[in-house]
């Protein structure tokens, strides 16, 4: 009877592993076809730099904003094919264009938006030699402040009329915060890395706690990751639940509908793995083990918070370095997480709230429970600390199905694995993961 049970376990594990290979292979291939958000973020930052330039002293503009932000914006817009460029960007490009022939080519098609069409008419009238002595005030026309500023300036009006100083000052603050936050975090992280490296080389580091793993096999881990996380979590349950939710939310606005799909889809994804973990740990009594098999050990909270912030700071420069090297060596591979696009494209509070809960709460808690709560301890008990951390980090990175984000996520996974080993707790890992996702979320909001 026991042999039959073991045989079925092996059969299910191998079948789910085969399906995982096929699913991950297809997902990684499809990631090449998904657009990267990097060009969109870069364009947004350039627009913010143009707006911010009027709010900062000229002596520090080159240092903080780079040289000639308006020229960079023009070149960035020129790189977008005209058949793909949005109407707002097309008008912005026309306003920045000095060649009248190019302006005519850019503006040859009408705009559906009344405000954009109004400005198009002003620019075309100026080309015909008509004297433009009046331009609508900012409150009279529905244009964003940057487009208003550049269109107004192109038509020859003064900065006093064209520039919305309050908006530009806010743009400067947002841009500087989004750029200086990772800079100072990386700087502090480098100092911490040097300090801990020095302590390690002098062999004065505190011994790490013993890693306690539940008595599960590698086959159990295959069933958890392949069967639960991938087949059931990423494919079966979302395929069953998402169509049902679409029926209920069909009449909602697009941002809210998409954010609810993400939230409910992620909740459904957790059901299979959590059920399998519950089943695998059922009957395994962790006698004498503080915190149980999962080792959450939330208290002391202050120590966990300190460790998570320190871990986040130290992993920041390493992830940024790997991302930069990847971009320099092989270029932008695309395949950005669709969540990033949703955050950039949403300006409504409720959709952003659902995306925030998914990104900063659900994902870190669930993923840490699976990858550092169960998978890592079992791998360490079977293959050792180094191989366990590297394998769990690789599986963690592959599970996100993005070739472009694979190396940075692998480095993040290694950092989270080392946090689990060094702290002997799962709580700092979840906090560190949540902090990483939260800072990324805030950075996207600042840019968007």
PAMIMAR-299825 format. One line per 10 residues: their letters; for each residue x, y, z of C-alpha. Coordinates in steps of 0.1 Angstrom, whole numbers, plus 5000, padded with zeros to 4 digits. Example, Ala and Ser with C-alpha at 12.3 -4.5 7.8 and 13.67 -1.06 7.14 Angstrom:
BEGIN
as	5123:4955:5078 | 5137:4989:5071
This chain:
BEGIN
xxxxxxxxxx	5000:5000:5000 | 5028:5024:5009 | 5047:5015:4976 | 5015:5023:4956 | 5012:5056:4974 | 5048:5064:4967 | 5044:5053:4931 | 5015:5077:4925 | 5035:5105:4942 | 5064:5100:4918
xxxxxxxxxx	5041:5098:4888 | 5022:5130:4897 | 5055:5148:4905 | 5071:5138:4872 | 5040:5148:4852 | 5037:5182:4870 | 5074:5188:4864 | 5070:5181:4827 | 5041:5205:4825 | 5061:5231:4845
xxxxxxxxxx	5090:5229:4820 | 5065:5234:4791 | 5047:5262:4808 | 5078:5281:4819 | 5094:5276:4785 | 5064:5291:4768 | 5061:5319:4794 | 5098:5328:4790 | 5095:5328:4752 | 5064:5350:4754
xxxxxxxxxx	5082:5375:4777 | 5104:5385:4746 | 5071:5397:4730 | 5059:5417:4760 | 5070:5453:4758 | 5094:5467:4783 | 5083:5496:4805 | 5118:5510:4806 | 5114:5532:4775 | 5081:5545:4788
xxxxxxxxxx	5096:5553:4822 | 5126:5569:4806 | 5103:5591:4784 | 5082:5601:4815 | 5114:5610:4834 | 5126:5631:4804 | 5092:5650:4804 | 5095:5656:4841 | 5131:5669:4836 | 5118:5694:4810
xxxxxxxxxx	5091:5706:4834 | 5115:5707:4863 | 5142:5727:4845 | 5123:5760:4851 | 5122:5753:4889 | 5159:5746:4895 | 5189:5769:4893 | 5209:5766:4861 | 5241:5758:4880 | 5227:5725:4892
xxxxxxxxxx	5204:5716:4863 | 5231:5696:4844 | 5239:5676:4875 | 5204:5667:4885 | 5185:5667:4852 | 5212:5661:4827 | 5221:5684:4798 | 5195:5696:4773 | 5164:5677:4786 | 5142:5693:4760
xxxxxxxxxx	5165:5681:4732 | 5165:5646:4748 | 5127:5647:4748 | 5126:5656:4712 | 5150:5628:4702 | 5130:5603:4723 | 5098:5613:4706 | 5115:5611:4672 | 5124:5575:4679 | 5087:5565:4682
xxxxxxxxxx	5073:5555:4647 | 5045:5580:4637 | 5020:5552:4632 | 5026:5541:4669 | 5028:5575:4686 | 5000:5587:4707 | 4981:5619:4698 | 4994:5638:4728 | 5030:5628:4720 | 5025:5637:4683
xxxxxxxxxx	5014:5672:4692 | 5043:5675:4716 | 5067:5664:4689 | 5052:5689:4664 | 5056:5717:4690 | 5093:5708:4695 | 5100:5703:4658 | 5118:5733:4641 | 5114:5721:4605 | 5081:5733:4591
xxxxxxxxxx	5080:5704:4566 | 5084:5679:4594 | 5057:5697:4614 | 5033:5695:4585 | 5041:5657:4582 | 5035:5652:4619 | 5003:5672:4619 | 4988:5660:4586 | 4961:5640:4604 | 4934:5655:4626
xxxxxxxxxx	4931:5648:4663 | 4900:5633:4679 | 4906:5654:4711 | 4892:5689:4708 | 4920:5706:4728 | 4947:5689:4708 | 4930:5699:4675 | 4928:5735:4687 | 4965:5737:4693 | 4972:5720:4660
xxxxxxxxxx	4952:5747:4643 | 4973:5774:4660 | 5006:5758:4649 | 4993:5754:4613 | 4981:5790:4613 | 5016:5802:4624 | 5031:5782:4596 | 5009:5801:4571 | 5023:5833:4584 | 4993:5843:4605
xxxxxxxxxx	5000:5865:4635 | 4991:5846:4667 | 4983:5873:4693 | 4962:5852:4716 | 4964:5817:4731 | 4939:5802:4755 | 4947:5804:4792 | 4956:5772:4809 | 4923:5769:4826 | 4905:5774:4793
xxxxxxxxxx	4920:5744:4775 | 4923:5708:4786 | 4961:5702:4781 | 4986:5688:4806 | 5010:5715:4819 | 5040:5703:4799 | 5022:5702:4766 | 5006:5736:4773 | 5040:5750:4782 | 5058:5738:4751
xxxxxxxxxx	5029:5746:4727 | 5026:5781:4742 | 5063:5787:4740 | 5064:5775:4704 | 5038:5801:4694 | 5061:5828:4709 | 5044:5837:4742 | 5063:5845:4773 | 5072:5822:4801 | 5049:5840:4825
xxxxxxxxxx	5020:5829:4804 | 5032:5795:4794 | 5048:5780:4826 | 5028:5765:4854 | 5053:5771:4881 | 5035:5751:4908 | 5033:5720:4885 | 5070:5724:4875 | 5081:5726:4911 | 5061:5695:4919
xxxxxxxxxx	5077:5677:4889 | 5112:5687:4902 | 5104:5672:4936 | 5090:5640:4922 | 5118:5635:4898 | 5146:5642:4923 | 5129:5619:4948 | 5126:5590:4923 | 5163:5594:4913 | 5179:5602:4947
xxxxxxxxxx	5161:5575:4966 | 5178:5546:4948 | 5211:5565:4947 | 5212:5571:4985 | 5199:5536:4992 | 5226:5521:4970 | 5253:5542:4986 | 5242:5531:5021 | 5239:5495:5008 | 5275:5496:4996
xxxxxxxxxx	5287:5508:5030 | 5268:5480:5047 | 5282:5454:5022 | 5318:5466:5029 | 5312:5465:5066 | 5297:5430:5066 | 5325:5418:5042 | 5351:5431:5066 | 5334:5414:5096 | 5332:5381:5076
xxxxxxxxxx	5368:5382:5065 | 5380:5389:5101 | 5358:5359:5112 | 5340:5381:5137 | 5305:5375:5124 | 5278:5360:5146 | 5272:5323:5138 | 5240:5318:5118 | 5211:5299:5135 | 5206:5263:5126
xxxxxxxxxx	5183:5259:5096 | 5153:5239:5107 | 5135:5221:5078 | 5104:5200:5079 | 5110:5163:5071 | 5099:5166:5034 | 5116:5151:5004 | 5127:5167:4971 | 5097:5150:4955 | 5075:5169:4979
xxxxxxxxxx	5091:5201:4967 | 5084:5192:4931 | 5048:5186:4940 | 5047:5220:4958 | 5064:5241:4932 | 5055:5223:4899 | 5021:5209:4909 | 5009:5236:4933 | 5026:5268:4924 | 5028:5264:4886
xxxxxxxxxx	5001:5240:4873 | 4974:5247:4898 | 4984:5282:4909 | 4995:5298:4876 | 4973:5279:4852 | 4943:5259:4865 | 4927:5281:4892 | 4932:5315:4873 | 4918:5299:4842 | 4887:5289:4862
xxxxxxxxxx	4882:5320:4883 | 4892:5349:4861 | 4864:5343:4835 | 4839:5342:4863 | 4852:5375:4877 | 4851:5391:4843 | 4813:5384:4841 | 4807:5403:4874 | 4831:5432:4866 | 4824:5436:4829
xxxxxxxxxx	4807:5470:4834 | 4835:5485:4855 | 4860:5510:4841 | 4892:5495:4826 | 4917:5504:4853 | 4894:5491:4881 | 4886:5459:4861 | 4922:5452:4854 | 4933:5457:4890 | 4905:5435:4903
xxxxxxxxxx	4916:5408:4878 | 4951:5410:4891 | 4940:5409:4928 | 4916:5380:4924 | 4939:5362:4901 | 4967:5364:4926 | 4944:5353:4954 | 4933:5323:4934 | 4970:5315:4926 | 4977:5310:4963
xxxxxxxxxx	4950:5284:4970 | 4968:5254:4954 | 5002:5258:4970 | 4987:5267:5005 | 4965:5236:5004 | 4996:5214:4995 | 5017:5230:5022 | 4989:5223:5047 | 4986:5187:5036 | 5024:5181:5036
xxxxxxxxxx	5028:5196:5071 | 4997:5179:5085 | 5007:5155:5112 | 5043:5167:5114 | 5046:5180:5149 | 5075:5205:5153 | 5083:5195:5189 | 5106:5219:5206 | 5109:5242:5175 | 5103:5279:5182
xxxxxxxxxx	5080:5293:5156 | 5069:5260:5141 | 5081:5246:5107 | 5076:5279:5089 | 5097:5299:5115 | 5078:5332:5110 | 5089:5344:5145 | 5075:5379:5141 | 5088:5390:5175 | 5110:5409:5182
xxxxxxxxxx	5095:5432:5156 | 5122:5459:5158 | 5150:5435:5151 | 5131:5420:5121 | 5125:5455:5108 | 5161:5464:5111 | 5173:5433:5094 | 5148:5437:5065 | 5159:5473:5059 | 5196:5463:5061
xxxxxxxxxx	5190:5435:5037 | 5170:5457:5013 | 5198:5483:5013 | 5225:5457:5006 | 5207:5440:4978 | 5198:5473:4961 | 5232:5481:4946 | 5237:5445:4935 | 5204:5443:4917 | 5209:5477:4900
xxxxxxxxxx	5244:5467:4889 | 5232:5434:4874 | 5203:5453:4856 | 5228:5478:4842 | 5252:5452:4830 | 5224:5433:4813 | 5213:5464:4795 | 5248:5473:4785 | 5258:5438:4773 | 5226:5425:4756
xxxxxxxxxx	5203:5455:4757 | 5167:5457:4769 | 5151:5422:4766 | 5116:5434:4773 | 5092:5412:4792 | 5084:5436:4820 | 5059:5425:4846 | 5024:5436:4834 | 5018:5450:4869 | 5043:5478:4862
xxxxxxxxxx	5023:5488:4831 | 4991:5488:4851 | 5006:5510:4879 | 5020:5535:4853 | 4987:5537:4834 | 4963:5541:4864 | 4955:5574:4881 | 4925:5562:4901 | 4928:5556:4938 | 4908:5523:4941
xxxxxxxxxx	4926:5504:4913 | 4960:5516:4927 | 4949:5503:4962 | 4942:5468:4948 | 4975:5468:4930 | 4993:5480:4961 | 4977:5453:4983 | 4987:5427:4957 | 5022:5439:4952 | 5032:5449:4988
xxxxxxxxxx	5012:5425:5009 | 5000:5394:4991 | 5030:5387:4968 | 5057:5390:4995 | 5039:5370:5022 | 5029:5342:4998 | 5061:5340:4979 | 5083:5340:5010 | 5062:5313:5026 | 5067:5291:4996
xxxxxxxxxx	5103:5299:4985 | 5120:5307:5018 | 5095:5291:5043 | 5094:5256:5028 | 5115:5252:4997 | 5148:5268:5010 | 5150:5249:5043 | 5143:5215:5025 | 5169:5223:4998 | 5195:5233:5024
xxxxxxxxxx	5189:5200:5043 | 5194:5180:5011 | 5221:5199:4991 | 5237:5223:5016 | 5234:5260:5022 | 5251:5274:4991 | 5234:5252:4966 | 5201:5256:4985 | 5202:5293:4983 | 5212:5294:4946
xxxxxxxxxx	5186:5268:4936 | 5158:5285:4955 | 5168:5318:4940 | 5168:5304:4905 | 5134:5288:4909 | 5121:5321:4924 | 5134:5340:4894 | 5121:5315:4868 | 5086:5316:4884 | 5082:5353:4874
xxxxxxxxxx	5084:5342:4837 | 5105:5371:4824 | 5139:5367:4807 | 5147:5403:4810 | 5141:5404:4848 | 5156:5369:4854 | 5192:5380:4865 | 5180:5409:4888 | 5153:5386:4904 | 5179:5359:4909
xxxxxxxxxx	5201:5383:4928 | 5171:5394:4949 | 5163:5358:4955 | 5199:5351:4967 | 5196:5381:4991 | 5163:5369:5005 | 5177:5334:5009 | 5207:5348:5028 | 5183:5368:5050 | 5165:5336:5059
xxxxxxxxxx	5197:5318:5068 | 5213:5346:5087 | 5181:5356:5107 | 5167:5321:5113 | 5133:5337:5107 | 5108:5342:5078 | 5094:5375:5090 | 5124:5397:5080 | 5123:5380:5045 | 5087:5390:5040
xxxxxxxxxx	5094:5425:5052 | 5124:5428:5030 | 5104:5415:5000 | 5075:5439:5008 | 5099:5468:5011 | 5115:5460:4977 | 5081:5459:4960 | 5068:5489:4979 | 5097:5512:4970 | 5094:5500:4933
xxxxxxxx	5056:5508:4935 | 5062:5543:4950 | 5090:5550:4924 | 5065:5542:4896 | 5039:5565:4911 | 5064:5593:4914 | 5073:5590:4877 | 5037:5584:4865
